[in-house]
């Protein structure tokens, strides 16, 4: 695992990080404390040393899980957490409506002490304003408190996490150019590159390190969504309209076209050329991603590694359709800009009986 530092701060981080939103809020499916802790420990065993959470993730659960999982290796990891939302006052959640912010110096000091306690540490490496608006970014009082905490050794550096959704270009540019930040957190991936490109340029010009969240576009780049994908009631992706999924599937061919028009490969093809090999892998990745989407659309069932939310039993088991899909399938390349052709070969069982296994 390679490491980098956040801008000019000197704070190290593994290039691949672990975001605790996915395991502590229930918005990406439910995770027990045991499964979340096991994932965190496995990530650390694989070389990940950077972990990003927030006080609002599960009303403190994300910070507590991180302490339980990796408190014994605290000095070996870099912790980023966030503040700004008032998780301590009574508030009734209605869908994905944001809870109120509190940017007062008194609240920031209180929130910091609570996060330190839940994390079981005497310092936080990167303390981030969580989804700030212009009023917070332009508040000198906010940054005076952060400088105070930094001087006291309670935080090593501070930054801003932009959101909740993609956008917030003006807030990002304002923060990156007027405040002495060590880090910024933005949405940026192959399908969602703006306003990330401008924000990356502004961060680079001001010595600020960046975290890219949802690098897989909330799963879109994993090649498993279809226009008929249905998410669980508490999954944040359920709030994405059907048009969002269809648009994502349309973006892959456009992205591939842009890649082939703009790709530049140094060196020559007469000898081993690692740049050429990397470009080939990117091209293969784009083709494979589109093909996986096509195949997922065609296979109206769940089985093995192919799971469609709308094809499951009441107990959440994969629900096969052996009447229609008891076959193997291959896709034939039919030429550039042409849809591939699907071929099927029936599966015939002579010595064994076809049965349904449990995936629990």
C-alpha positions in Angstrom: 0.0 0.0 0.0 1.4 3.4 -1.0 1.0 6.4 1.2 0.8 10.1 0.6 0.6 13.2 2.8 -2.2 15.7 3.0 -0.9 18.7 1.1 1.9 20.3 3.0 0.7 19.1 6.5 3.0 16.1 6.7 0.1 14.0 7.8 0.4 10.6 6.1 -2.4 8.5 4.7 -2.7 5.3 2.7 -3.8 6.0 -0.9 -6.8 3.8 -0.3 -8.9 4.8 2.7 -11.8 3.3 4.6 -15.0 5.4 5.0 -17.1 4.4 7.9 -20.4 5.9 6.6 -20.9 2.5 4.8 -20.8 0.4 8.0 -22.2 2.7 10.7 -25.3 4.3 9.4 -27.5 1.6 7.8 -27.7 3.7 4.6 -25.7 1.1 2.7 -27.3 -1.9 4.2 -27.1 -3.1 7.8 -23.9 -4.1 9.5 -23.6 -5.5 12.9 -20.9 -4.2 15.2 -19.0 -7.5 14.8 -19.1 -7.4 11.0 -18.0 -3.7 10.9 -15.2 -4.3 13.3 -14.0 -7.3 11.3 -14.0 -5.3 8.1 -12.0 -2.5 9.7 -9.4 -4.9 11.1 -9.1 -6.7 7.7 -8.6 -3.3 6.0 -5.8 -2.5 8.4 -4.2 -6.0 7.9 -4.3 -5.2 4.1 -2.3 -2.0 4.6 -5.0 0.6 4.9 -4.0 3.2 7.5 -6.4 6.1 6.7 -9.9 6.0 8.2 -12.6 8.6 7.7 -15.7 8.9 9.9 -18.0 11.6 11.4 -19.7 12.3 14.7 -23.1 12.1 12.8 -22.5 8.6 11.4 -24.9 6.6 13.5 -24.9 9.4 16.1 -21.4 8.6 17.1 -21.4 4.9 16.2 -18.8 5.3 13.5 -16.2 6.8 15.9 -17.0 4.2 18.5 -16.6 1.3 16.1 -13.2 2.7 14.9 -12.0 2.8 18.5 -13.1 -0.7 19.2 -11.6 -2.1 16.0 -8.2 -0.2 15.9 -7.7 1.4 19.3 -4.8 -0.8 19.9 -3.0 0.5 16.8 -3.9 4.1 17.2 -0.4 5.3 16.6 -0.2 3.4 13.3 -3.3 5.0 11.7 -4.5 8.4 10.6 -8.0 9.4 11.7 -10.3 11.9 10.0 -13.6 12.8 11.5 -16.2 15.6 11.0 -18.2 18.0 13.0 -21.0 20.6 12.5 -24.3 18.8 12.7 -26.0 19.0 16.1 -26.5 15.3 17.0 -27.2 16.1 20.6 -30.4 18.0 20.5 -33.8 16.3 19.9 -34.6 15.9 16.2 -36.9 13.7 14.2 -35.4 12.3 11.0 -37.7 12.6 8.0 -36.2 10.7 5.0 -32.8 12.2 4.1 -33.4 15.7 5.2 -30.3 17.2 6.8 -30.3 17.8 10.6 -29.4 21.4 11.7 -25.8 22.6 11.9 -24.3 24.5 14.8 -21.1 26.4 14.1 -20.9 28.3 17.4 -17.5 28.1 19.1 -19.1 26.6 22.2 -20.7 23.8 20.2 -17.5 23.1 18.3 -15.5 22.7 21.5 -18.1 20.4 22.9 -18.4 18.3 19.8 -14.6 17.9 19.6 -14.4 16.6 23.2 -17.2 14.1 22.5 -15.4 12.8 19.4 -12.1 12.5 21.2 -13.9 10.5 23.9 -15.7 8.2 21.5 -12.5 7.6 19.5 -10.5 6.9 22.6 -7.7 9.2 21.6 -6.1 12.4 22.7 -5.9 13.9 19.2 -7.6 13.8 15.8 -5.4 13.9 12.8 -7.8 15.7 10.4 -10.9 17.5 11.8 -13.4 18.5 9.0 -16.3 20.9 8.8 -19.1 18.6 7.7 -21.0 19.9 4.6 -20.4 23.6 5.5 -22.3 26.4 3.7 -20.8 29.8 3.1 -21.7 31.2 6.5 -19.5 28.6 8.2 -16.6 29.0 5.7 -16.6 32.8 6.1 -16.9 32.7 9.9 -13.6 33.7 11.5 -14.9 32.4 14.8 -15.1 28.9 13.5 -11.4 28.9 12.4 -10.2 30.6 15.5 -11.6 27.7 17.5 -9.9 25.2 15.2 -6.6 27.0 15.6 -7.1 27.0 19.3 -7.6 23.2 19.2 -4.6 22.7 17.0 -2.4 24.7 19.4 -3.6 22.6 22.3 -2.7 19.4 20.4 -6.3 18.1 20.2 -6.2 18.2 16.4 -3.3 18.0 14.0 -5.0 19.8 11.1 -8.4 20.7 9.8 -10.3 20.6 6.5 -13.7 20.7 4.8 -15.9 17.9 3.6 -18.1 19.2 0.9 -21.7 17.9 0.4 -24.0 16.3 1.0 -24.5 15.7 -2.7 -22.2 16.5 -5.6 -21.6 20.2 -6.2 -20.7 23.0 -3.8 -18.1 24.4 -6.1 -18.3 27.9 -4.7 -18.0 26.7 -1.1 -15.0 24.6 -2.0 -13.2 27.4 -3.9 -13.9 29.8 -1.1 -12.5 27.4 1.5 -9.5 26.3 -0.5 -8.4 29.8 -1.3 -9.1 31.7 1.9 -8.5 29.2 4.7 -5.3 27.4 5.8 -6.7 23.9 5.2 -4.7 20.7 5.2 -7.5 18.6 3.5 -10.7 18.7 1.5 -13.2 16.0 0.8 -15.1 16.0 -2.5 -17.1 13.6 -4.8 -15.0 12.6 -7.7 -15.0 9.5 -9.9 -14.9 8.5 -13.6 -18.6 9.4 -14.0 -18.8 12.4 -11.8 -15.9 14.7 -12.5 -17.3 18.1 -12.1 -16.9 20.4 -10.2 -14.2 18.1 -9.0 -11.7 19.2 -11.7 -11.9 22.8 -10.6 -11.7 21.9 -6.9 -8.6 19.7 -7.6 -6.9 22.6 -9.3 -7.7 24.9 -6.4 -6.5 22.4 -3.9 -3.2 21.8 -5.7 -2.5 25.5 -6.0 -3.0 26.0 -2.3 -1.1 22.9 -1.0 -4.3 21.1 0.2 -4.7 17.3 0.1 -7.9 15.8 -1.1 -10.1 12.8 -0.3 -12.3 11.5 -3.1 -15.5 10.0 -1.7 -17.8 7.6 -3.6 -14.9 6.8 -6.0 -17.1 4.0 -7.4 -20.1 6.4 -8.0 -22.2 4.7 -5.2 -21.6 1.4 -6.9 -22.4 2.4 -10.5 -18.8 1.6 -11.6 -19.0 -1.9 -10.1 -21.1 -3.0 -13.0 -24.0 -4.5 -11.0 -26.8 -2.0 -11.3 -29.5 -2.2 -13.9 -32.4 0.2 -14.7 -34.6 -2.2 -12.6 -32.4 -2.3 -9.5 -34.3 -1.8 -6.3 -32.6 -0.9 -3.0 -33.7 -1.6 0.6 -36.0 1.0 2.2 -33.3 2.5 4.4 -30.6 2.4 1.7 -29.6 6.0 0.6 -29.4 4.8 -3.0 -33.1 4.1 -2.9 -33.6 7.8 -3.1 -31.8 7.9 -6.5 -34.4 8.0 -9.2 -34.6 5.4 -11.9 -33.4 8.0 -14.4 -30.1 8.3 -12.4 -29.4 4.6 -12.9 -30.2 4.7 -16.6 -28.1 7.9 -17.0 -25.2 6.1 -15.4 -25.5 3.2 -17.8 -25.5 5.7 -20.7 -22.4 7.4 -19.4 -20.1 4.4 -19.8 -20.1 4.4 -23.6 -19.6 8.2 -23.6 -16.7 7.8 -21.2 -15.1 5.2 -23.4 -15.5 7.4 -26.5 -13.8 10.2 -24.6 -11.0 7.9 -23.5 -10.2 6.7 -27.0 -10.2 10.3 -28.4 -8.0 11.8 -25.7 -5.7 9.0 -24.6 -2.0 9.7 -25.1 0.5 6.9 -24.6 4.2 7.7 -24.3 6.9 5.3 -25.7 6.5 2.8 -28.5 4.8 -0.5 -29.2 8.0 -2.1 -30.3 9.1 -3.0 -26.8 7.6 -3.6 -23.4 5.6 -0.4 -22.6 4.0 -0.2 -19.2 2.0 2.9 -20.2 0.5 1.0 -23.1 -0.4 -1.9 -20.8 -2.1 0.5 -18.3 -4.1 2.1 -21.1 -5.2 -1.4 -22.3 -6.4 -2.2 -18.8 -8.5 0.9 -18.6 -10.0 0.2 -22.0 -10.8 -3.4 -20.9 -12.3 -2.1 -17.7 -14.7 0.2 -19.6 -15.8 -2.6 -22.0 -16.2 -5.1 -19.1 -18.2 -2.6 -17.0 -20.7 -2.1 -19.9 -20.9 -5.8 -20.6 -21.7 -6.6 -16.9 -24.5 -4.0 -17.0 -25.9 -5.6 -20.1 -25.7 -9.1 -18.6 -27.3 -8.0 -15.4 -30.2 -6.5 -17.4 -30.7 -9.7 -19.3 -30.6 -12.1 -16.3 -33.9 -11.6 -14.4 -32.9 -13.6 -11.3 -30.4 -13.8 -8.5 -27.8 -16.4 -8.2 -24.2 -16.6 -6.8 -22.4 -13.3 -7.4 -25.3 -11.9 -9.4 -27.8 -10.5 -7.0 -30.8 -8.4 -8.0 -32.7 -6.7 -5.1 -36.1 -7.5 -6.8 -35.3 -11.2 -7.1 -34.9 -12.4 -3.5 -36.9 -14.5 -1.0 -38.6 -13.0 2.1 -35.5 -14.1 4.0 -33.2 -12.2 1.7 -31.9 -15.3 -0.1 -31.0 -15.3 -3.8 -34.1 -16.3 -5.9 -33.2 -18.2 -9.0 -35.4 -18.7 -12.0 -34.3 -22.1 -13.4 -37.1 -22.2 -15.9 -35.6 -19.3 -17.8 -32.0 -19.2 -16.9 -30.7 -22.7 -16.5 -28.0 -22.1 -19.1 -24.5 -20.6 -19.6 -24.3 -17.5 -21.8 -21.5 -15.7 -23.7 -21.5 -12.4 -25.5 -20.3 -12.1 -29.1 -18.5 -9.0 -30.2 -20.3 -7.7 -33.3 -18.1 -4.7 -34.2 -17.5 -1.2 -33.0 -20.7 0.8 -32.0 -22.7 -2.4 -32.3 -24.6 -4.2 -29.5 -23.0 -7.5 -28.6 -25.0 -10.7 -29.3 -25.9 -13.0 -26.5 -25.6 -16.8 -27.0 -27.0 -19.4 -24.7 -26.2 -23.1 -24.1 -28.6 -25.1 -21.9 -27.2 -26.8 -18.8 -28.0 -30.5 -18.7 -27.7 -32.4 -15.4 -27.3 -36.2 -15.8 -25.5 -37.4 -12.6 -26.4 -34.6 -10.3 -29.8 -33.1 -9.4 -30.1 -29.3 -9.8 -30.8 -27.9 -6.3 -30.8 -24.5 -4.6 -28.1 -23.7 -2.0 -28.2 -21.3 0.9 -26.0 -18.2 0.6 -26.4 -17.3 4.3 
